[in-house]
Amino acid sequence: MKPLAVHHVSISVLDVPEALAFYLDKLGLTQRGDRPADIGDGAWLDVGGQQLHLIQAQPPAACGQHFAILVEDLDATTVELRAAGVSVSDAVGVGAARQAFLADPSGNSIELHEPAR
């Protein structure tokens, strides 16, 4: 096997319309129009060159699992999200990179990751 990249990540959300509003309006993802209607409640979103799939289901208990969204300017992103009412942790260094965390309305953990400059 020779993996090329991560194509998508699927997460469970309690309320698809609420989660969709959060990911579109707060985080700036875009909704894809190619999701088949016959596969249950959910949504497919674009985030950069990858996808995030939302599935209507009970999210698992938090045990450290998360996915990361790459951002260019973590400080500006944090200010913007906090102004929009999103709770974001303070940034911390990870090697030469920086990260902060937030949760979606269903409690899924999301890392905001700023690469080393």
Backbone atoms as SQL, in Angstrom:
CREATE TABLE atoms (id INTEGER PRIMARY KEY, chain TEXT, resi INTEGER, resn TEXT, atom TEXT, x REAL, y REAL, z REAL);
INSERT INTO atoms VALUES
  (1, 'A', 1, 'MET', 'N', 0.845, -1.186, 0.000),
  (2, 'A', 1, 'MET', 'CA', 0.000, 0.000, 0.000),
  (3, 'A', 1, 'MET', 'C', 0.881, 1.236, 0.000),
  (4, 'A', 2, 'LYS', 'N', 0.474, 2.238, -0.759),
  (5, 'A', 2, 'LYS', 'CA', 1.165, 3.518, -0.778),
  (6, 'A', 2, 'LYS', 'C', 0.121, 4.630, -0.629),
  (7, 'A', 3, 'PRO', 'N', -0.160, 5.051, 0.617),
  (8, 'A', 3, 'PRO', 'CA', -1.174, 6.073, 0.844),
  (9, 'A', 3, 'PRO', 'C', -0.775, 7.398, 0.187),
  (10, 'A', 4, 'LEU', 'N', -1.771, 8.094, -0.332),
  (11, 'A', 4, 'LEU', 'CA', -1.527, 9.384, -0.976),
  (12, 'A', 4, 'LEU', 'C', -1.841, 10.558, -0.056),
  (13, 'A', 5, 'ALA', 'N', -2.905, 10.442, 0.726),
  (14, 'A', 5, 'ALA', 'CA', -3.333, 11.523, 1.616),
  (15, 'A', 5, 'ALA', 'C', -4.564, 11.057, 2.373),
  (16, 'A', 6, 'VAL', 'N', -5.008, 11.853, 3.326),
  (17, 'A', 6, 'VAL', 'CA', -6.290, 11.619, 3.966),
  (18, 'A', 6, 'VAL', 'C', -7.345, 12.241, 3.059),
  (19, 'A', 7, 'HIS', 'N', -8.317, 11.452, 2.631),
  (20, 'A', 7, 'HIS', 'CA', -9.386, 11.946, 1.762),
  (21, 'A', 7, 'HIS', 'C', -10.476, 12.644, 2.574),
  (22, 'A', 8, 'HIS', 'N', -10.953, 11.969, 3.637),
  (23, 'A', 8, 'HIS', 'CA', -11.965, 12.578, 4.487),
  (24, 'A', 8, 'HIS', 'C', -11.927, 11.972, 5.883),
  (25, 'A', 9, 'VAL', 'N', -12.542, 12.694, 6.788),
  (26, 'A', 9, 'VAL', 'CA', -12.756, 12.242, 8.152),
  (27, 'A', 9, 'VAL', 'C', -14.255, 12.318, 8.381),
  (28, 'A', 10, 'SER', 'N', -14.836, 11.295, 8.994),
  (29, 'A', 10, 'SER', 'CA', -16.254, 11.297, 9.346),
  (30, 'A', 10, 'SER', 'C', -16.390, 11.440, 10.847),
  (31, 'A', 11, 'ILE', 'N', -17.312, 12.301, 11.264),
  (32, 'A', 11, 'ILE', 'CA', -17.579, 12.462, 12.692),
  (33, 'A', 11, 'ILE', 'C', -19.077, 12.377, 12.933),
  (34, 'A', 12, 'SER', 'N', -19.431, 11.921, 14.112),
  (35, 'A', 12, 'SER', 'CA', -20.829, 11.848, 14.516),
  (36, 'A', 12, 'SER', 'C', -21.238, 13.165, 15.150),
  (37, 'A', 13, 'VAL', 'N', -22.423, 13.638, 14.792),
  (38, 'A', 13, 'VAL', 'CA', -22.972, 14.866, 15.368),
  (39, 'A', 13, 'VAL', 'C', -24.405, 14.597, 15.811),
  (40, 'A', 14, 'LEU', 'N', -24.827, 15.274, 16.864),
  (41, 'A', 14, 'LEU', 'CA', -26.171, 15.073, 17.403),
  (42, 'A', 14, 'LEU', 'C', -27.243, 15.679, 16.509),
  (43, 'A', 15, 'ASP', 'N', -26.947, 16.823, 15.907),
  (44, 'A', 15, 'ASP', 'CA', -27.929, 17.570, 15.123),
  (45, 'A', 15, 'ASP', 'C', -27.235, 18.078, 13.865),
  (46, 'A', 16, 'VAL', 'N', -27.549, 17.484, 12.723),
  (47, 'A', 16, 'VAL', 'CA', -26.862, 17.844, 11.479),
  (48, 'A', 16, 'VAL', 'C', -27.055, 19.319, 11.118),
  (49, 'A', 17, 'PRO', 'N', -28.280, 19.869, 11.132),
  (50, 'A', 17, 'PRO', 'CA', -28.412, 21.290, 10.783),
  (51, 'A', 17, 'PRO', 'C', -27.607, 22.215, 11.706),
  (52, 'A', 18, 'GLU', 'N', -27.591, 21.919, 13.009),
  (53, 'A', 18, 'GLU', 'CA', -26.816, 22.734, 13.948),
  (54, 'A', 18, 'GLU', 'C', -25.322, 22.614, 13.653),
  (55, 'A', 19, 'ALA', 'N', -24.848, 21.402, 13.429),
  (56, 'A', 19, 'ALA', 'CA', -23.432, 21.191, 13.124),
  (57, 'A', 19, 'ALA', 'C', -23.070, 21.844, 11.793),
  (58, 'A', 20, 'LEU', 'N', -23.936, 21.706, 10.823),
  (59, 'A', 20, 'LEU', 'CA', -23.688, 22.293, 9.510),
  (60, 'A', 20, 'LEU', 'C', -23.562, 23.808, 9.618),
  (61, 'A', 21, 'ALA', 'N', -24.448, 24.438, 10.352),
  (62, 'A', 21, 'ALA', 'CA', -24.364, 25.893, 10.551),
  (63, 'A', 21, 'ALA', 'C', -23.040, 26.272, 11.204),
  (64, 'A', 22, 'PHE', 'N', -22.609, 25.508, 12.198),
  (65, 'A', 22, 'PHE', 'CA', -21.349, 25.793, 12.877),
  (66, 'A', 22, 'PHE', 'C', -20.160, 25.687, 11.918),
  (67, 'A', 23, 'TYR', 'N', -20.089, 24.589, 11.187),
  (68, 'A', 23, 'TYR', 'CA', -18.940, 24.376, 10.303),
  (69, 'A', 23, 'TYR', 'C', -18.926, 25.344, 9.121),
  (70, 'A', 24, 'LEU', 'N', -20.091, 25.717, 8.627),
  (71, 'A', 24, 'LEU', 'CA', -20.149, 26.667, 7.508),
  (72, 'A', 24, 'LEU', 'C', -19.956, 28.100, 7.988),
  (73, 'A', 25, 'ASP', 'N', -20.746, 28.509, 8.983),
  (74, 'A', 25, 'ASP', 'CA', -20.771, 29.913, 9.400),
  (75, 'A', 25, 'ASP', 'C', -19.613, 30.310, 10.312),
  (76, 'A', 26, 'LYS', 'N', -19.193, 29.429, 11.181),
  (77, 'A', 26, 'LYS', 'CA', -18.124, 29.767, 12.135),
  (78, 'A', 26, 'LYS', 'C', -16.740, 29.384, 11.618),
  (79, 'A', 27, 'LEU', 'N', -16.625, 28.187, 11.019),
  (80, 'A', 27, 'LEU', 'CA', -15.302, 27.705, 10.605),
  (81, 'A', 27, 'LEU', 'C', -15.015, 27.908, 9.121),
  (82, 'A', 28, 'GLY', 'N', -16.006, 28.318, 8.343),
  (83, 'A', 28, 'GLY', 'CA', -15.760, 28.665, 6.950),
  (84, 'A', 28, 'GLY', 'C', -15.616, 27.495, 5.986),
  (85, 'A', 29, 'LEU', 'N', -16.052, 26.296, 6.379),
  (86, 'A', 29, 'LEU', 'CA', -16.024, 25.178, 5.451),
  (87, 'A', 29, 'LEU', 'C', -17.130, 25.385, 4.415),
  (88, 'A', 30, 'THR', 'N', -17.091, 24.651, 3.329),
  (89, 'A', 30, 'THR', 'CA', -18.133, 24.748, 2.308),
  (90, 'A', 30, 'THR', 'C', -18.793, 23.390, 2.136),
  (91, 'A', 31, 'GLN', 'N', -20.098, 23.429, 1.855),
  (92, 'A', 31, 'GLN', 'CA', -20.840, 22.181, 1.697),
  (93, 'A', 31, 'GLN', 'C', -20.698, 21.660, 0.282),
  (94, 'A', 32, 'ARG', 'N', -20.500, 20.367, 0.176),
  (95, 'A', 32, 'ARG', 'CA', -20.418, 19.692, -1.116),
  (96, 'A', 32, 'ARG', 'C', -21.830, 19.358, -1.588),
  (97, 'A', 33, 'GLY', 'N', -22.021, 19.291, -2.878),
  (98, 'A', 33, 'GLY', 'CA', -23.325, 18.976, -3.428),
  (99, 'A', 33, 'GLY', 'C', -23.441, 17.562, -3.959),
  (100, 'A', 34, 'ASP', 'N', -22.429, 16.727, -3.719),
  (101, 'A', 34, 'ASP', 'CA', -22.427, 15.397, -4.330),
  (102, 'A', 34, 'ASP', 'C', -22.752, 14.262, -3.357),
  (103, 'A', 35, 'ARG', 'N', -23.283, 14.586, -2.172),
  (104, 'A', 35, 'ARG', 'CA', -23.607, 13.540, -1.202),
  (105, 'A', 35, 'ARG', 'C', -24.910, 12.853, -1.604),
  (106, 'A', 36, 'PRO', 'N', -24.904, 11.533, -1.740),
  (107, 'A', 36, 'PRO', 'CA', -26.138, 10.824, -2.087),
  (108, 'A', 36, 'PRO', 'C', -27.205, 11.013, -1.004),
  (109, 'A', 37, 'ALA', 'N', -28.432, 11.246, -1.398),
  (110, 'A', 37, 'ALA', 'CA', -29.520, 11.493, -0.451),
  (111, 'A', 37, 'ALA', 'C', -29.964, 10.237, 0.280),
  (112, 'A', 38, 'ASP', 'N', -29.650, 9.069, -0.254),
  (113, 'A', 38, 'ASP', 'CA', -30.169, 7.824, 0.305),
  (114, 'A', 38, 'ASP', 'C', -29.245, 7.156, 1.326),
  (115, 'A', 39, 'ILE', 'N', -28.266, 7.883, 1.856),
  (116, 'A', 39, 'ILE', 'CA', -27.336, 7.254, 2.812),
  (117, 'A', 39, 'ILE', 'C', -27.559, 7.727, 4.243),
  (118, 'A', 40, 'GLY', 'N', -28.707, 8.322, 4.526),
  (119, 'A', 40, 'GLY', 'CA', -29.009, 8.755, 5.884),
  (120, 'A', 40, 'GLY', 'C', -28.729, 10.225, 6.074),
  (121, 'A', 41, 'ASP', 'N', -28.996, 10.684, 7.314),
  (122, 'A', 41, 'ASP', 'CA', -28.812, 12.100, 7.631),
  (123, 'A', 41, 'ASP', 'C', -27.338, 12.434, 7.773),
  (124, 'A', 42, 'GLY', 'N', -26.941, 13.521, 7.157),
  (125, 'A', 42, 'GLY', 'CA', -25.560, 13.950, 7.246),
  (126, 'A', 42, 'GLY', 'C', -25.253, 15.028, 6.234),
  (127, 'A', 43, 'ALA', 'N', -23.991, 15.348, 6.108),
  (128, 'A', 43, 'ALA', 'CA', -23.527, 16.361, 5.158),
  (129, 'A', 43, 'ALA', 'C', -22.063, 16.110, 4.864),
  (130, 'A', 44, 'TRP', 'N', -21.642, 16.494, 3.676),
  (131, 'A', 44, 'TRP', 'CA', -20.236, 16.424, 3.295),
  (132, 'A', 44, 'TRP', 'C', -19.734, 17.839, 3.092),
  (133, 'A', 45, 'LEU', 'N', -18.573, 18.130, 3.668),
  (134, 'A', 45, 'LEU', 'CA', -17.996, 19.474, 3.620),
  (135, 'A', 45, 'LEU', 'C', -16.583, 19.427, 3.061),
  (136, 'A', 46, 'ASP', 'N', -16.187, 20.513, 2.421),
  (137, 'A', 46, 'ASP', 'CA', -14.803, 20.677, 1.974),
  (138, 'A', 46, 'ASP', 'C', -14.055, 21.527, 2.988),
  (139, 'A', 47, 'VAL', 'N', -12.845, 21.084, 3.299),
  (140, 'A', 47, 'VAL', 'CA', -11.939, 21.854, 4.142),
  (141, 'A', 47, 'VAL', 'C', -10.569, 21.758, 3.474),
  (142, 'A', 48, 'GLY', 'N', -10.207, 22.805, 2.751),
  (143, 'A', 48, 'GLY', 'CA', -9.000, 22.733, 1.941),
  (144, 'A', 48, 'GLY', 'C', -9.185, 21.656, 0.891),
  (145, 'A', 49, 'GLY', 'N', -8.201, 20.803, 0.713),
  (146, 'A', 49, 'GLY', 'CA', -8.279, 19.730, -0.270),
  (147, 'A', 49, 'GLY', 'C', -8.846, 18.441, 0.281),
  (148, 'A', 50, 'GLN', 'N', -9.328, 18.455, 1.521),
  (149, 'A', 50, 'GLN', 'CA', -9.890, 17.262, 2.138),
  (150, 'A', 50, 'GLN', 'C', -11.363, 17.494, 2.440),
  (151, 'A', 51, 'GLN', 'N', -12.000, 16.459, 2.965),
  (152, 'A', 51, 'GLN', 'CA', -13.418, 16.550, 3.289),
  (153, 'A', 51, 'GLN', 'C', -13.668, 16.179, 4.748),
  (154, 'A', 52, 'LEU', 'N', -14.737, 16.747, 5.285),
  (155, 'A', 52, 'LEU', 'CA', -15.264, 16.375, 6.592),
  (156, 'A', 52, 'LEU', 'C', -16.684, 15.893, 6.356),
  (157, 'A', 53, 'HIS', 'N', -16.992, 14.683, 6.800),
  (158, 'A', 53, 'HIS', 'CA', -18.333, 14.132, 6.658),
  (159, 'A', 53, 'HIS', 'C', -19.006, 14.150, 8.023),
  (160, 'A', 54, 'LEU', 'N', -20.194, 14.739, 8.076),
  (161, 'A', 54, 'LEU', 'CA', -20.999, 14.773, 9.296),
  (162, 'A', 54, 'LEU', 'C', -22.034, 13.667, 9.206),
  (163, 'A', 55, 'ILE', 'N', -22.146, 12.873, 10.252),
  (164, 'A', 55, 'ILE', 'CA', -23.087, 11.760, 10.301),
  (165, 'A', 55, 'ILE', 'C', -23.976, 11.943, 11.523),
  (166, 'A', 56, 'GLN', 'N', -25.288, 11.875, 11.331),
  (167, 'A', 56, 'GLN', 'CA', -26.227, 11.989, 12.446),
  (168, 'A', 56, 'GLN', 'C', -26.126, 10.743, 13.303),
  (169, 'A', 57, 'ALA', 'N', -25.517, 10.872, 14.480),
  (170, 'A', 57, 'ALA', 'CA', -25.354, 9.757, 15.410),
  (171, 'A', 57, 'ALA', 'C', -24.824, 10.313, 16.727),
  (172, 'A', 58, 'GLN', 'N', -24.890, 9.498, 17.746),
  (173, 'A', 58, 'GLN', 'CA', -24.343, 9.878, 19.053),
  (174, 'A', 58, 'GLN', 'C', -22.823, 9.911, 18.971),
  (175, 'A', 59, 'PRO', 'N', -22.185, 11.058, 19.272),
  (176, 'A', 59, 'PRO', 'CA', -20.714, 11.095, 19.263),
  (177, 'A', 59, 'PRO', 'C', -20.141, 10.190, 20.361),
  (178, 'A', 60, 'PRO', 'N', -18.981, 9.618, 20.112),
  (179, 'A', 60, 'PRO', 'CA', -18.355, 8.785, 21.145),
  (180, 'A', 60, 'PRO', 'C', -17.843, 9.647, 22.299),
  (181, 'A', 61, 'ALA', 'N', -17.604, 9.015, 23.415),
  (182, 'A', 61, 'ALA', 'CA', -17.029, 9.718, 24.564),
  (183, 'A', 61, 'ALA', 'C', -15.672, 10.305, 24.183),
  (184, 'A', 62, 'ALA', 'N', -15.386, 11.469, 24.712),
  (185, 'A', 62, 'ALA', 'CA', -14.111, 12.127, 24.423),
  (186, 'A', 62, 'ALA', 'C', -12.968, 11.381, 25.114),
  (187, 'A', 63, 'CYS', 'N', -12.031, 10.912, 24.316),
  (188, 'A', 63, 'CYS', 'CA', -10.860, 10.192, 24.833),
  (189, 'A', 63, 'CYS', 'C', -9.586, 10.729, 24.193),
  (190, 'A', 64, 'GLY', 'N', -9.622, 11.982, 23.761),
  (191, 'A', 64, 'GLY', 'CA', -8.458, 12.578, 23.126),
  (192, 'A', 64, 'GLY', 'C', -8.553, 12.635, 21.614),
  (193, 'A', 65, 'GLN', 'N', -9.551, 11.963, 21.012),
  (194, 'A', 65, 'GLN', 'CA', -9.666, 11.987, 19.557),
  (195, 'A', 65, 'GLN', 'C', -10.043, 13.394, 19.089),
  (196, 'A', 66, 'HIS', 'N', -9.521, 13.762, 17.954),
  (197, 'A', 66, 'HIS', 'CA', -9.802, 15.062, 17.354),
  (198, 'A', 66, 'HIS', 'C', -9.311, 15.039, 15.916),
  (199, 'A', 67, 'PHE', 'N', -9.656, 16.061, 15.169),
  (200, 'A', 67, 'PHE', 'CA', -9.039, 16.291, 13.873),
  (201, 'A', 67, 'PHE', 'C', -8.526, 17.714, 13.884),
  (202, 'A', 68, 'ALA', 'N', -7.588, 18.006, 13.003),
  (203, 'A', 68, 'ALA', 'CA', -6.951, 19.318, 12.990),
  (204, 'A', 68, 'ALA', 'C', -7.226, 20.034, 11.682),
  (205, 'A', 69, 'ILE', 'N', -7.493, 21.330, 11.799),
  (206, 'A', 69, 'ILE', 'CA', -7.649, 22.201, 10.646),
  (207, 'A', 69, 'ILE', 'C', -6.423, 23.094, 10.590),
  (208, 'A', 70, 'LEU', 'N', -5.762, 23.088, 9.463),
  (209, 'A', 70, 'LEU', 'CA', -4.575, 23.907, 9.250),
  (210, 'A', 70, 'LEU', 'C', -4.999, 25.348, 9.016),
  (211, 'A', 71, 'VAL', 'N', -4.417, 26.283, 9.767),
  (212, 'A', 71, 'VAL', 'CA', -4.703, 27.707, 9.604),
  (213, 'A', 71, 'VAL', 'C', -3.400, 28.464, 9.398),
  (214, 'A', 72, 'GLU', 'N', -3.491, 29.567, 8.695),
  (215, 'A', 72, 'GLU', 'CA', -2.300, 30.364, 8.411),
  (216, 'A', 72, 'GLU', 'C', -1.885, 31.219, 9.602),
  (217, 'A', 73, 'ASP', 'N', -2.874, 31.807, 10.286),
  (218, 'A', 73, 'ASP', 'CA', -2.601, 32.730, 11.389),
  (219, 'A', 73, 'ASP', 'C', -3.486, 32.343, 12.565),
  (220, 'A', 74, 'LEU', 'N', -2.927, 31.616, 13.518),
  (221, 'A', 74, 'LEU', 'CA', -3.695, 31.108, 14.650),
  (222, 'A', 74, 'LEU', 'C', -4.236, 32.240, 15.514),
  (223, 'A', 75, 'ASP', 'N', -3.448, 33.292, 15.722),
  (224, 'A', 75, 'ASP', 'CA', -3.914, 34.397, 16.565),
  (225, 'A', 75, 'ASP', 'C', -5.132, 35.082, 15.949),
  (226, 'A', 76, 'ALA', 'N', -5.076, 35.383, 14.660),
  (227, 'A', 76, 'ALA', 'CA', -6.202, 36.033, 13.985),
  (228, 'A', 76, 'ALA', 'C', -7.422, 35.117, 13.965),
  (229, 'A', 77, 'THR', 'N', -7.201, 33.829, 13.755),
  (230, 'A', 77, 'THR', 'CA', -8.298, 32.865, 13.738),
  (231, 'A', 77, 'THR', 'C', -8.965, 32.800, 15.101),
  (232, 'A', 78, 'THR', 'N', -8.171, 32.771, 16.158),
  (233, 'A', 78, 'THR', 'CA', -8.705, 32.716, 17.516),
  (234, 'A', 78, 'THR', 'C', -9.525, 33.957, 17.823),
  (235, 'A', 79, 'VAL', 'N', -9.017, 35.117, 17.468),
  (236, 'A', 79, 'VAL', 'CA', -9.741, 36.375, 17.702),
  (237, 'A', 79, 'VAL', 'C', -11.078, 36.350, 16.956),
  (238, 'A', 80, 'GLU', 'N', -11.060, 35.934, 15.701),
  (239, 'A', 80, 'GLU', 'CA', -12.273, 35.890, 14.882),
  (240, 'A', 80, 'GLU', 'C', -13.310, 34.940, 15.470),
  (241, 'A', 81, 'LEU', 'N', -12.866, 33.740, 15.866),
  (242, 'A', 81, 'LEU', 'CA', -13.801, 32.767, 16.415),
  (243, 'A', 81, 'LEU', 'C', -14.361, 33.222, 17.761),
  (244, 'A', 82, 'ARG', 'N', -13.524, 33.773, 18.618),
  (245, 'A', 82, 'ARG', 'CA', -14.008, 34.255, 19.917),
  (246, 'A', 82, 'ARG', 'C', -15.014, 35.386, 19.725),
  (247, 'A', 83, 'ALA', 'N', -14.775, 36.261, 18.755),
  (248, 'A', 83, 'ALA', 'CA', -15.721, 37.349, 18.465),
  (249, 'A', 83, 'ALA', 'C', -17.060, 36.794, 17.985),
  (250, 'A', 84, 'ALA', 'N', -17.041, 35.612, 17.380),
  (251, 'A', 84, 'ALA', 'CA', -18.258, 34.959, 16.896),
  (252, 'A', 84, 'ALA', 'C', -18.897, 34.081, 17.975),
  (253, 'A', 85, 'GLY', 'N', -18.361, 34.127, 19.203),
  (254, 'A', 85, 'GLY', 'CA', -18.939, 33.389, 20.314),
  (255, 'A', 85, 'GLY', 'C', -18.453, 31.967, 20.488),
  (256, 'A', 86, 'VAL', 'N', -17.369, 31.600, 19.791),
  (257, 'A', 86, 'VAL', 'CA', -16.817, 30.255, 19.905),
  (258, 'A', 86, 'VAL', 'C', -15.733, 30.252, 20.979),
  (259, 'A', 87, 'SER', 'N', -15.805, 29.306, 21.890),
  (260, 'A', 87, 'SER', 'CA', -14.785, 29.158, 22.929),
  (261, 'A', 87, 'SER', 'C', -13.574, 28.438, 22.342),
  (262, 'A', 88, 'VAL', 'N', -12.425, 29.095, 22.379),
  (263, 'A', 88, 'VAL', 'CA', -11.177, 28.546, 21.837),
  (264, 'A', 88, 'VAL', 'C', -10.118, 28.624, 22.922),
  (265, 'A', 89, 'SER', 'N', -9.360, 27.559, 23.100),
  (266, 'A', 89, 'SER', 'CA', -8.288, 27.570, 24.096),
  (267, 'A', 89, 'SER', 'C', -7.192, 28.552, 23.674),
  (268, 'A', 90, 'ASP', 'N', -6.362, 28.909, 24.605),
  (269, 'A', 90, 'ASP', 'CA', -5.192, 29.714, 24.262),
  (270, 'A', 90, 'ASP', 'C', -4.235, 28.857, 23.439),
  (271, 'A', 91, 'ALA', 'N', -3.485, 29.501, 22.580),
  (272, 'A', 91, 'ALA', 'CA', -2.521, 28.800, 21.731),
  (273, 'A', 91, 'ALA', 'C', -1.349, 28.290, 22.569),
  (274, 'A', 92, 'VAL', 'N', -0.856, 27.121, 22.198),
  (275, 'A', 92, 'VAL', 'CA', 0.346, 26.562, 22.825),
  (276, 'A', 92, 'VAL', 'C', 1.285, 26.097, 21.723),
  (277, 'A', 93, 'GLY', 'N', 2.567, 26.106, 22.038),
  (278, 'A', 93, 'GLY', 'CA', 3.560, 25.643, 21.090),
  (279, 'A', 93, 'GLY', 'C', 3.662, 24.132, 21.093),
  (280, 'A', 94, 'VAL', 'N', 3.868, 23.593, 19.910),
  (281, 'A', 94, 'VAL', 'CA', 4.133, 22.165, 19.734),
  (282, 'A', 94, 'VAL', 'C', 5.330, 22.110, 18.794),
  (283, 'A', 95, 'GLY', 'N', 6.523, 21.968, 19.374),
  (284, 'A', 95, 'GLY', 'CA', 7.726, 22.132, 18.565),
  (285, 'A', 95, 'GLY', 'C', 7.749, 23.566, 18.065),
  (286, 'A', 96, 'ALA', 'N', 7.959, 23.758, 16.775),
  (287, 'A', 96, 'ALA', 'CA', 7.964, 25.092, 16.192),
  (288, 'A', 96, 'ALA', 'C', 6.571, 25.503, 15.708),
  (289, 'A', 97, 'ALA', 'N', 5.592, 24.615, 15.805),
  (290, 'A', 97, 'ALA', 'CA', 4.216, 24.908, 15.396),
  (291, 'A', 97, 'ALA', 'C', 3.421, 25.380, 16.611),
  (292, 'A', 98, 'ARG', 'N', 2.170, 25.779, 16.372),
  (293, 'A', 98, 'ARG', 'CA', 1.281, 26.202, 17.461),
  (294, 'A', 98, 'ARG', 'C', -0.097, 25.596, 17.236),
  (295, 'A', 99, 'GLN', 'N', -0.823, 25.389, 18.344),
  (296, 'A', 99, 'GLN', 'CA', -2.158, 24.821, 18.244),
  (297, 'A', 99, 'GLN', 'C', -3.075, 25.393, 19.312),
  (298, 'A', 100, 'ALA', 'N', -4.365, 25.356, 19.017),
  (299, 'A', 100, 'ALA', 'CA', -5.410, 25.712, 19.969),
  (300, 'A', 100, 'ALA', 'C', -6.562, 24.750, 19.708),
  (301, 'A', 101, 'PHE', 'N', -7.464, 24.634, 20.678),
  (302, 'A', 101, 'PHE', 'CA', -8.560, 23.680, 20.549),
  (303, 'A', 101, 'PHE', 'C', -9.916, 24.339, 20.795),
  (304, 'A', 102, 'LEU', 'N', -10.925, 23.763, 20.156),
  (305, 'A', 102, 'LEU', 'CA', -12.310, 24.160, 20.350),
  (306, 'A', 102, 'LEU', 'C', -13.166, 22.921, 20.191),
  (307, 'A', 103, 'ALA', 'N', -14.448, 23.057, 20.477),
  (308, 'A', 103, 'ALA', 'CA', -15.372, 21.935, 20.299),
  (309, 'A', 103, 'ALA', 'C', -16.552, 22.384, 19.455),
  (310, 'A', 104, 'ASP', 'N', -17.065, 21.465, 18.655),
  (311, 'A', 104, 'ASP', 'CA', -18.267, 21.768, 17.879),
  (312, 'A', 104, 'ASP', 'C', -19.487, 21.611, 18.795),
  (313, 'A', 105, 'PRO', 'N', -20.693, 21.935, 18.322),
  (314, 'A', 105, 'PRO', 'CA', -21.874, 21.846, 19.188),
  (315, 'A', 105, 'PRO', 'C', -22.156, 20.447, 19.750),
  (316, 'A', 106, 'SER', 'N', -21.632, 19.407, 19.124),
  (317, 'A', 106, 'SER', 'CA', -21.820, 18.041, 19.624),
  (318, 'A', 106, 'SER', 'C', -20.705, 17.597, 20.554),
  (319, 'A', 107, 'GLY', 'N', -19.722, 18.470, 20.780),
  (320, 'A', 107, 'GLY', 'CA', -18.620, 18.148, 21.681),
  (321, 'A', 107, 'GLY', 'C', -17.411, 17.536, 21.008),
  (322, 'A', 108, 'ASN', 'N', -17.403, 17.439, 19.682),
  (323, 'A', 108, 'ASN', 'CA', -16.229, 16.919, 18.975),
  (324, 'A', 108, 'ASN', 'C', -15.086, 17.926, 19.082),
  (325, 'A', 109, 'SER', 'N', -13.919, 17.443, 19.442),
  (326, 'A', 109, 'SER', 'CA', -12.746, 18.295, 19.607),
  (327, 'A', 109, 'SER', 'C', -12.088, 18.582, 18.260),
  (328, 'A', 110, 'ILE', 'N', -11.738, 19.854, 18.063),
  (329, 'A', 110, 'ILE', 'CA', -11.106, 20.301, 16.827),
  (330, 'A', 110, 'ILE', 'C', -9.845, 21.069, 17.187),
  (331, 'A', 111, 'GLU', 'N', -8.757, 20.684, 16.587),
  (332, 'A', 111, 'GLU', 'CA', -7.497, 21.411, 16.752),
  (333, 'A', 111, 'GLU', 'C', -7.353, 22.418, 15.611),
  (334, 'A', 112, 'LEU', 'N', -6.949, 23.623, 15.970),
  (335, 'A', 112, 'LEU', 'CA', -6.530, 24.608, 14.970),
  (336, 'A', 112, 'LEU', 'C', -5.016, 24.565, 14.978),
  (337, 'A', 113, 'HIS', 'N', -4.413, 24.299, 13.842),
  (338, 'A', 113, 'HIS', 'CA', -2.966, 24.071, 13.778),
  (339, 'A', 113, 'HIS', 'C', -2.294, 25.089, 12.863),
  (340, 'A', 114, 'GLU', 'N', -1.364, 25.829, 13.429),
  (341, 'A', 114, 'GLU', 'CA', -0.545, 26.770, 12.645),
  (342, 'A', 114, 'GLU', 'C', 0.836, 26.154, 12.493),
  (343, 'A', 115, 'PRO', 'N', 1.258, 25.886, 11.258),
  (344, 'A', 115, 'PRO', 'CA', 2.562, 25.256, 11.065),
  (345, 'A', 115, 'PRO', 'C', 3.707, 26.204, 11.441),
  (346, 'A', 116, 'ALA', 'N', 4.874, 25.636, 11.600),
  (347, 'A', 116, 'ALA', 'CA', 6.067, 26.431, 11.878),
  (348, 'A', 116, 'ALA', 'C', 6.287, 27.432, 10.749),
  (349, 'A', 117, 'ARG', 'N', 6.693, 28.607, 11.120),
  (350, 'A', 117, 'ARG', 'CA', 6.934, 29.654, 10.104),
  (351, 'A', 117, 'ARG', 'C', 8.376, 29.716, 9.730);
